[in-house]
Amino acid sequence: MLASEGKIDEAVEAAERANRITHELGGKMDPDVMYQSAIVLREAGRPEEALSRLLETRGEYQRLKQRVREGATLLRMAETYLIVERSDRAVDCAEDSLAIMAKAGDEWVQGKALVALGQALGRLGRPARAEACLVEALEVFARRNLPEADDVRSLLKADDVRSLLNQDGAPHQCAEPEDFAPLALP
């Protein structure tokens, strides 16, 4: 909640406090809390720490057999690998997310994973496949009338694959719909 209000430093502090208390009590942090804290760390400009937390989170979701949450975590890992310029790892994570979400039926995460995959492939010099991923993402978002479709249309109008990136080299980020809550699913 703090992060959504723009209070990133306070959100990071709260996440770290929750992690510290959990470890002091001899337990493991709830994977949903780990996921949220990773997102907060990434937004706070600490992507390496976010990746570490996301890797741990994915392991917990795998252990608990929570495939939808694992797929969402893989998406966030792909996006974060793009931030730290590890496009090869971003491809792996995006493809894994897509494989899980194709079975789970979460189209929003699928579309986001296709965008991340397209951006990673573009960075790796594979523009044809990058464009194909973006076209597929556009189809996913347009089919549900989601605003992300406009973001993907803008990416597809770019003159070259390098322009799939923001000026600072970070991946283009589509906003999450207000009603999207992948971790709130049963």
Secondary structure, DSSP 8 states (H G I E B T S, - for coil): -TGGGT-HHHHHHHHHHHHHHHHHTT----HHHHHHHHHHHHHTT-HHHHHHHHHHHHHHHHHTT-HHHHHHHHHHHHHHHHHTT-HHHHHHHHHHHHHHHHHHT-HHHHHHHHHHHHHHHHHTT-HHHHHHHHHHHHHHHHHTT-THHHHHHHHHT-SSGGGGB-TTS-B------TT--GGG--
